[in-house]
Amino acid sequence: MTQLDSTVISALRTVLDDVCSHLPLSSVSLRTDVASRILQCAHGGERTYDQLKEAGLQALKAAPSKRR
């Protein structure tokens, strides 16, 4: 697995906060899915804010509406 530097980790946190900003804090499972997806993308080489945000938004779209 590829090591992520502090800049990428900071971007991951920012993207997660931005993508999940409208979700209640109790949406732990959905937030976990989003975090997992953006982390997967980062490890796959997609590391720009826009790439990571798109991955997070896609994770939200794929989630069942009952989990939102």
Summary of the structure (lengths in Angstrom):
residues: 68
radius of gyration: 11.5
end to end distance: 30.5
largest distance: 35.1
contacts: 174
relative contact order: 0.20
helix: 69%
strand: 0%
